[in-house]
Amino acid sequence: MKHFADEWVNQWCEDNGWTDLVIDGKNTYWAFPPNAVMPEPIPNGELREIKDKKGLSPQERIWAIAAVIATISATIASVVMKCPIPIVLAFAFCAVTVGQFDLD
């Protein structure tokens, strides 16, 4: 799951003088600091600040909405079918989804 929108990191780089942003993987960003000849990873503290300001990324929002819809659907299905299996499946889906929200 992508925790940062690429536009957010790109904007931070422009504001702080970092150049030539490279996105390596889902959440690894490299760029050239001001007056540097070697790219460095964007500092984790800065990425956390971006995350605090901007909130959930678009991909995180989709997964959160999917988890809520799965829970509501499973609740209705469990009541109609008088069976706990849909709730158990929804719990498993939500547990994996919430685990993916961890930044570390």
URTA-V718662 format. One record per residue. N is the residue number from 1. SS is DSSP state (A for helix, B for strand, O for the rest). Layout:
# URTA-V718662
N:SS
N:SS
This chain:
# URTA-V718662
1:O
2:O
3:O
4:O
5:O
6:A
7:A
8:A
9:A
10:A
11:A
12:A
13:A
14:A
15:A
16:A
17:O
18:O
19:B
20:B
21:B
22:B
23:B
24:O
25:O
26:O
27:O
28:O
29:B
30:B
31:B
32:B
33:O
34:O
35:O
36:O
37:O
38:O
39:O
40:B
41:B
42:O
43:O
44:A
45:A
46:A
47:A
48:A
49:A
50:A
51:A
52:A
53:A
54:A
55:O
56:O
57:O
58:A
59:A
60:A
61:A
62:A
63:A
64:A
65:A
66:A
67:A
68:A
69:A
70:A
71:A
72:A
73:A
74:A
75:A
76:A
77:A
78:A
79:A
80:A
81:A
82:O
83:O
84:O
85:A
86:A
87:A
88:A
89:A
90:A
91:A
92:A
93:A
94:A
95:A
96:A
97:A
98:A
99:A
100:A
101:O
102:O
103:O
104:O
